[in-house]
Amino acid sequence: MRWDRLFADLEGAAVDAYAEERDALAEDLRDEQWARLSWTDLLGGRDIRLEVAGLGEIGGRVVSVGDVVLVEDGLRTIVVVPEAIVAISGSDGRAAAAPALRRTRAQMARALRDAGASVRVVRRDGRAVEGVVAAVGSDFLQVAAAGRRVSLPWASIAALEER
């Protein structure tokens, strides 16, 4: 009888040790998976909320991630400069990644210009310029607004909204 108890105790200890090792390996694997993620990987999924410097909180579905992030909210498409995104909610990192279509800022601005679209350019300080995209430079966007042209460096822009 004593031997049976001893072997049962040893077997129980071995099972416990195996479970602890398995749990530690699983935790290491989770940590490794998180370490490989970029914040842009969190942009997949249906209902993402982005806090954008100068613009505030916007929500919708991210349809493209590249030099710009395109967000559709059902009514409009908002072009967001990634450097202006200060927080993401609605994603736990397990959602499918957003499509990595490599649209550049200049390509998006030229498309708006060619369409003759009226835009609202929101700066990171919260102020906005409304008008029509007149020119697209290598590091700036020029908007024809109220009889004048306003040149905005991309570094100052938070988002563009088609009006």
Residue pairs with C-beta under 8 A, 6 or more apart in sequence:
34 93
37 93
39 85
39 88
40 65
40 69
40 82
40 97
40 98
41 93
41 97
42 48
42 88
42 91
42 93
42 95
43 62
43 65
43 69
43 88
43 91
43 97
43 98
44 62
44 91
44 95
44 96
44 97
44 98
45 61
45 62
45 90
45 91
45 95
45 96
46 61
47 59
47 60
47 61
47 90
48 59
48 60
48 61
48 62
48 71
48 88
48 89
48 90
48 91
49 57
49 58
49 59
49 88
49 89
49 90
50 57
50 58
50 59
50 69
50 71
50 80
50 85
50 87
50 88
51 57
51 85
51 86
51 87
51 88
51 89
52 58
52 80
52 84
52 85
52 86
52 122
52 158
52 159
53 84
53 85
53 86
53 124
53 158
54 84
54 122
54 123
54 124
54 125
54 126
54 127
54 158
54 159
55 80
55 84
55 122
55 126
55 158
55 159
58 71
58 73
58 78
58 80
58 159
59 71
59 73
59 90
60 71
60 72
60 73
60 74
60 78
61 71
61 72
61 73
62 69
62 70
62 71
62 98
63 70
63 71
63 72
63 77
63 98
63 99
63 101
64 70
64 98
64 99
64 100
64 101
64 103
65 82
65 97
65 98
65 99
65 100
65 101
66 100
66 101
66 102
66 103
66 104
67 82
67 102
67 103
67 104
67 105
68 79
68 80
68 81
68 82
68 103
68 104
68 105
68 108
69 79
69 80
69 81
69 82
69 85
69 98
70 77
70 78
70 79
70 80
70 103
70 108
71 77
71 78
71 80
72 78
76 161
76 162
77 162
78 159
78 160
78 161
79 108
79 159
79 160
79 161
80 158
80 159
81 105
81 154
81 157
81 158
81 159
83 155
84 124
84 157
84 158
84 159
105 141
105 154
106 136
106 138
108 160
109 133
109 136
109 141
109 160
110 133
110 136
112 119
112 133
112 160
112 162
113 132
113 133
113 134
113 135
113 136
116 132
117 132
117 133
117 162
117 163
118 130
118 131
118 132
118 162
118 163
119 130
119 131
119 132
119 133
119 143
119 160
119 161
119 162
119 163
120 128
120 129
120 130
120 160
120 161
120 163
121 128
121 129
121 130
121 141
121 143
121 152
121 157
121 159
121 160
122 128
122 157
122 158
122 159
122 160
122 161
123 129
123 152
123 156
123 157
123 158
124 156
124 157
124 158
125 156
129 143
129 145
129 150
129 152
130 143
130 145
130 163
131 143
131 144
131 145
131 146
131 150
132 143
132 144
132 145
133 141
133 142
133 143
133 144
134 142
134 143
134 144
134 149
135 141
135 142
135 149
136 142
137 151
139 153
139 154
139 155
140 151
140 152
140 153
140 154
141 151
141 152
141 154
141 157
141 160
142 149
142 150
142 151
142 152
143 149
143 150
143 152
